[in-house]
Amino acid sequence: MPQKLPLSTLIELAQNRTDAATRALGQLQSAHNSATETLDMLLQYRQEYLDQMATLMRDGMASSELHNFQGFIGTLDNAIEQQRALTQQADTRLAHGRGDWQDNKRRLNSFDTLADRRSQQNVVALNKREQRDSDEHTSRQFYQRSQQQAG
């Protein structure tokens, strides 16, 4: 079994970490979207409830009914504030997840760049060896011809 080069191992580890960070970022993005959608839904529901209350107040409503509406709106306001806190936490986690993914991607790109440089160096060295071998072969042929002509 051929032994892996240390750089290949580092690239593989960096790729695995980047893949894991990508999956985590996707989950964080999904959680963020869900929290934002829930907040938007609560805000919309609150506005609809306020609109309904305004319509009923124009038509006349009992004070007990108004009190119930106000109590429910207070409950909605509490739920909205809790959801805003959850959304802010999701924002923070998402920002950290993006930073983690960027760090991992940058590390992977660095290792890939090193591997490309090493590959280019190997190609240059191989070309030099081939040129040297070709030069030596040509020199031997020239020497052999000059020996044959002299002898």
N, C-alpha and C positions, 0 to 999 in steps of 0.2 A: 504494500500500500504506500503510495507516494506521500511524503511528508509535506504538510502545508507550509507555505511561507508565512512568517510572522505577520507581514502586511496583509496577506489574504485573510488571516484569522481576524485581524483588527477590522478589516472591511466587513467581514461577515457579522461580527459582533455589532458594529456600528449600524449595519443594515437592519439587524434584528431589533436593535433599540429604536431606530427610526420607525420601523414598522409598528412597533408597540406604541410609540408616541403618536403615530398617525391614528391608530385605532382609538387610543385614549382621547385624542383631540376630537375625533368624530363623536364619541360618546358625550364629551363635554359640550360640543356644539348642539347635540340633540337635547341635552338637559337644559341648555340655555334657551333654545327655541321653545321648549315646552314651558319653561318658567315665564317667558315673555308672552306666549300665547295665553297662558292662564291669567296673567296680569291684564292683558288687553281685554280678555273676556269679562273679567271682574269690572274693569272700568266701563265697558260697554253696558254691562248689566246695571251698574249704578246709574249711568246716564239714562237708560231706558226707564228705570224705576223713578228717577227724578222727573222725567217727562210725564210719566203716568200720574205722579203725585201732583204736578202742576195742573194737569188737565182736570183731575178730580177736585182740586182746590178752586178752580174757575167755576166748576159746576156746583160747588158747595160740598163740603165733607164734614163729618162729625169730628170733634176735637180728639176723640179716642182713636179714630181712624188716622188722623194726622199724627198722633203720638206713636202709633204703630209703625207708620211709614218712617218717621224720624228715627225710631229705634232700629228698624231694619237697615236704614241707611248708615247709621252708626256702626252696626255690625259689619256691613259691607266695607265701610271705611277701615275698620280694624283688619279685615281680611285682605284688603288692598295693601295696607302698610306691611303686613306680614309677607305678602307676595312680592312686594317691592324689595324687601330685605332678601328674600330667596333669589330674586332676579339679580340683585347686586352681588350676592355670593356666587351665583352662576357666572356672572360677568368676570369676577375675579378669578375663579377657577379656569375659565376659558382663556383669559389672558395668560395665566401661568402655563396652561397647556400649550398655548401657541409658542410661548418662550421656550418651553422644553422641546417641542418639536423642532423649532428653529435651531436650537443648540445641537440637537442630534443630527439634523440635516447638514448643518455646517461641518460638523465633525466627519460625517460620512463623505461629504464633498472634499474635505481636506485629504482624507485617506485615498479617495479616488484620484485626486490630483497627484499625490505621491506615487500611486501605482502607475499612472500614465507617464510620469517622469521616468520612473524606473524602466518601464517598457521602452520608452524612447531611448534611454541610455543603452539598453540591451541591443536595440536595433542598430544604434551607432557603433557599438562595440562589435557586433556581428559583421556589419559592413566593413569596418576596418580590418577585421580578421580575414574576411573574404578578399579584400583588396590586397592585403599583404600576401595571402596565399597565391593569388593570381600573379602578383608581381614576382614572387619567388619562382613560380612555375615558368613565367616568361623568361626570367633571368637564366634558369637552368636550360631551357630550350636554346636560348641565345648562346650560352656557354658551350652546350653540346654541339651546336652547328659550327661554332668557331673552332672547336677542337677537331671536328671532322674535316673541316676545310684546311686546317693546319697540318693534319696528319696524313 
